[in-house]
Amino acid sequence: MCVSLHLCVLLAVCSLSVSASSSYGERGSDLGLQLFMRVVRDKPLENVVMSPHGVASVLGMLLPGAHGDTRRQILTGLKYKKTGPYKMLRKLHKALTTKSNADIVTIANALFPSEGFSMKEDFLTANRENFLCDSQTIDYSDPEKAAETINEWVKNSTKGHIPTLVQPDMFDPVLTRLVAVNSIYFKGLWKSRFQAQNTKPRSFTAGDGKSYKVPMMSQLSVFSYGQASTPEGLKYTVIELPYHGNSMSMFIALPSEEATPLSAILPHISTATVQSWTKQLTPRRMRFLMPKFTAEEELDLQAPLTAMGIKNIFSQSKADFRHLSSESVYVSNALQKAKIEVNEDGTKASAATTAILHARSSPPWMAVDRPFLFLIRHNPTGTILFAGQINKP
């Protein structure tokens, strides 16, 4: 009998890499960015936020249990080597959760098996060693209590930022065997903070073409800034906002021409693109204006992952998780909930073609006053913890 293995994802921060070859952080982030691009293609005029690293983390947690085509699809999607990526994933997790990041990033992973469900020791060991994964048994015959327990764990691990992730109706009282959860909480303070008294209502032209007054933050400082081009020759502006501690940055990108929609530049963005930005942006003293914003999103990951070739995990007849349990299981739900808040102090968040850059004389000021892309990146590893598009702050 096939039983349902529930997978729930919660994502949150964005990171950046400066190495020449793609790191494991970048490979996983690329899968997440591709998934992000599929989502925004269907929501061109909406605010969207998600965590590429969160998607890669949950797939990475399931990988030790997968076999055959099921395993190959995950490895191919993540661009991981067949021999197993665990040594590199362990190093990546260690780099992201290093003591210097302790006040900025909290990453927590957990497995919630049903009472009596036996998981194979190698699977548990791989998750414990590579993802520092907690494990807690749950009685899914009481879906309300099960949801309450998991949501309490999520709430605590995101410092209250995401109070609920799962609903009782996601669980089958008889068939649910396991819920795998990854949670990322990010709170970054800007290296150069905005002063609240400089925040004023200013016009922002939303994705629908209408103009709205929004609280626009402003500061005169030195920012890494430049112009890039897509292969089709569309120019866009990139600016880097470092967080305190220098290991994390937010990158903002928006079309240089007001007539060019944000959707026109998005397909071009990958971790390689971001890598090229870091090498060619130049410091400029300027007055920079950007809106305060909050965005929240709940995404069903099954359709975009299936479209990207990771489909067997969702099939009752084809899912092969023989290294996870002797029971036949498949993934019945894959979802992610992400939230981001950006204000004068910094960012709270929970929940990747090379670019050709052009030199340009420094503008006296730059205003992010129309739809834009943001990425939050861990600079040492190139991991994208968060990606989002803002059409209307």
N, C-alpha and C positions, 0 to 999 in steps of 0.2 A: 504494500500500500504506500502511495506517495503522500507525504505529509508536508505541511507548509513551513518553510523556514522564513521567518519574517526578518527583513533587513531594514533598519531605519538609520538614516544619515542626518547628522547635524553639522553644518560647516560654518567656518568663520574667517580666517585671516588671509592676507596675500603676501607672497614673498618673492625675492629676486636673486638671480645668480650671475656671477661674473666669470665662471669657468668657461673654457673654450669648447669642450665637448659637453653634450647635454647630461646633466646630473639626474639621479633618480627623482629628485624633487621636481625637476623640469619635465621629466617624462610623464610622471603622474599628473602634473599640472596641465600638460598639453591635452591629455584626455579630458580633464575637467573643463578646460577652455573650449575644446571642440563641442562639448556638451552644452556649455554656456551659449556658444554661438547658435546652436540649434534652437535653444529656448528663446533667445532674443529675436531670432528670425521670425518666430511666430508672434512676438510681442514687440513690434518695432516702436510703438508709441508709449510703452509702459516702463515703469521703474522695475529693474530686475537685479537681484543680488544673490550670489551663491558662492560656495567654497569649492574651487577645483581640487584643493588638497583633501578636503573631506570626502569627496567621491572616491579618489584614489585610495584613501585610507581604508574605507570599508571594503572595497574590492580586494585590497591587500590583506585584510583580515580574513576574508573568505578563501583566498588563494591556497593556503596550505591544505584546505579540505577538498579542493577540486581535483578532478582527474580527467584525462582524455581531452575531448573537444571543449568541454566546459573550462578546463584549465587553460587550454591554448587560446581560447577567445579572450580570457582575462589578460593573459600575458601579452597577446598581440595588441589589445586595446591600450595597455599601459606601457607598451614597448619595453617590457622587462625581458631579461635573458631567460632561456628555458631552464638553466641550472638552478634558478631560484634567486630572487632578489633580496633575500632576508638580511644578509650582512650589510648591504647598502641601505636597506630600509631602517635597520637598527641605527646606523650612523646618522641617517637623515633625522630620525625621531630625536636622537640625542642632540643634534645641532639645533633643531627647532626649539627644544625644551631646555637648552643650556641655562645655567644660573643667571647669566647676563640678560636673558630674555624672561626670567621668572615673573617679573612684574608686568610684562607686556602680553605674553602668550601662555595660555593654559590649554594643553591638549590632553583629552582623556578618552580612553577606549574601554568598552565593556561588552561582555557577552552575557545575555540573560537566557539561559536554557530553562526549559520546563522541568518540573520535578520529575525525576525518573528517566530523563533523556540522557543517554550516555554518549559523551563525546570522546573521540580518540585522543590518547595522551599526547601524541606527536602534534596534533592540531592545537591543543591547549598550550603546549610548550612553545610552539612557534609564535603564538599570539602573545603569550606572557613575555617572552624574551625580546621580540621585535617591536611590539606595540605597548609594552607594559600594561597589558589588558587585564582588567578586573573580570571576575566571573561571579554571578549571583543567580541562584536558582529561583524560579518564580512559578506560582501556581496559575496557569492560564485558564483553568476552569472557572476562575473568577476574573473575567476580563477587566472589570472596573478597578479591582485592586491591583491587577498586573500593570495597567496603564498608569495608575497612581504611583506605583513603585518606580517605574522607568522614568516617568516625568519628573519625579523628585530628584533622581540621579542627574538627569539633564539640567534641571534648574540649578542644582548645587554646582555642577561642573562648569556651567556658564555664568556663575555668580548672579543668578536670577534673570539674566538677559533673555533666555528662552525658557519660559515657564512650562510650556507643554510641547511635546513632540508627537506623541502617539495618542490615538483615540481607542477606547475599548472595542469598537466595532472592527478594528484592524485584526483582532485576534480571534481565531477559532478555538473555542474552549476545549475541543477534542484534538485538533490537528496541529496547533501551533507548537513548535519545538524549540525555536531559538530566535532571539532578537539580538542583532549586532549593532552597536551604536558607537559612533565617533563624534566627539564634541570638541569644538575649538572655540576658545574665548580669546578675544584680542582687545587690548585697551592700550592704544599708543598715544603718547603725548607728543605734539609737534615739537621738533627741534627748535623751530622759531614759531612761537605761539602768536595767534591773532589776539588783538586787544578787543574786548567786548564793546568798548565805547566806539570803536570804528565800524561796527556792524550796523548797516543801514538798509532800509528797503530799497531795492533796485529792480530794474526790469530783467526778466528772464524769459526768453522766447522758447516755449515748450515744443515738444515733438510735433504737436498738432498745429504749430504755426502761431498760436495765440500767445500774447504777452501777459505775464503775471508779475506782480510785485512779490519778491522773496527776500528774506533776510540775507544780505550779501556781506560776507566777512572781507576784511581788507587789511593788508600790511605792506610796508615798504621793506624789502629784504633782498638777499641774494638767493636765487633759485637756479637749479640746473634746468635749462630750457633749450628747445630746438624745434626744427621742423623736419618732418619725415614725409616720405611718399609711398603710396601703395604701388604695386607693379603696374597698375593702370595709370599712374601719374597723378592720382588725387593727393593733394598736400594736406597734412594735418599737423597740429601743434601738440607737442608733448612737454609736460612739466613734471618735475620730481619734487615731492614734498617729503623730506626725511623725518622720521620719528626720532625722538630722544633715544640715544644709545647707538644710533647709526646702523643697526642690523636690519631695520625694517624701513620701507618707504611706500608711500602712495604715489602711483603714477596716474596722471590725468591726461587723456588724449581726446581731442575734438577736431573736427574738420576746420581747416584754415578759412575756407570760404563759407559764408553763412548759408549759401544756397545748397551746399552739399549735405545730405542727411548723414547722421551718425552711422546708419546701417551700411553706408557705402564703404566705410573703412574697416568695419569690424571683421569681415572674413579674413583680412590680412594679418590679424594679430595672433601671434603665437609666442611661446617662451623665447624662441630665437629672435623674434622681432624685438621683444623687450630687452633681450641681451644686447642687441645692436643699439638700442636707445642709450643704455648705460655707458657705452663707449663714446658716444658722439654728442651727448647733451653738453652744453657749456654753461658755466655759471654766469648769470646776468643779474645785475641789480635792477629791480623793477618794483612797481606797485602791482600787487597781485590781488585779484578779487575772485572769490568763489563762494557759492551758496552754502549755508548750513543745510544739512539734509538728513533725513531718516528714511531707510528703505527696509522692507520686510518681505520675505518671500517663502512660500512653501511649494516645493517642486516634487512632482512625481517623476522619478528618474527612469522608470521602466521603458517608456516609449523612446526617449533619446538614446539610452544605452543599447536597446535592441536595434535601433537604426544604425548604431555604430558597430554592430557585429557582436556585442556581448548579449547574446539572447538565450543560450541554453540554460543559464542560471534560472530563468523565469519559466522554463518548460517542465511540466510535471513528468513528461515522458523522456526528456533528453538531459535534464540536470543530473550531473554525476558528481556527488560530493562524498564518494566512498571513503575518503581519508578524513572526513569530518565525523561520520557516524556510520554504524552498520545499517541504520535505517535509511531509506530513500527519502531525500528531502529536496526541496526546491525553494527559490525565493518568491514569496507571494507579494511582498511590498518592498519597494525601494524608494525612500523619500528623503528630502532634505529640507530643513527649515533654517533660514539664515536671516540675520538682522544686522543692520549697521546704523550707527549714529555718528555724524560728523559735526563738530562744533569748534568754537575758538580754541579750546584746550587740546583737542586731538580727535581720536576716533575710538569708538567702542564697537566691536563687531563680534558676532558669534556665528555659529552656523557652520594654448599658447600658440620662411620668407624673410628675409632680411629687409630692413628698411634702408632707403637711401635718404640721408639727411642733408639738408641744405643750410649753409651759413646764412645768417640774416642779422641785420643790425638790431641791436637791443631795443625793444620797444619801451617807452617810458612806463607803460602799464599794460597789463593783460587781464581781461575779465572773462571768467567762465560763465557766460550768460546765455548759453544754449545747450542742447543735449550733449552729454559727455560720457566717456567710458572711464571707470576707475579700476585700478588693480592694486592690491596690497601684497607686497612681495618681501620675502626673506632674502636679503641680499647675498649672504654667503652661499646659499644652496640653490637659489633660483626658484624656490617653491612659491607658487601663487596661492596664497591662503584665501584671498577673496577676489572676486570679479563682479562688476556691476555696471549697469547702464542707468543713468538718471535722465529721464525725459522731462520731469517736472519735480523740483525739490519740494 
